[in-house]
């Protein structure tokens, strides 16, 4: 849901094929190491309050 809401994937489908590239894009956007894996730091950043605007425009 997070990856869809903020523009990292077009659909709310978080399948294993879609998720890693989308997670890497989020990690790149916030300046984390791009692993494609939702580790503890990535999870913390996903849970921080946000403005609600999409990060990426597609």
TAGI-V138937 format. One record per helix or strand. SS is the DSSP state (H for helix, E for strand). FROM is the first residue (numbers start at 1). TO is the last residue. If there is no record, write none. Layout:
SS:FROM:TO ; SS:FROM:TO
This chain:
H:2:5 ; H:16:30 ; H:40:47
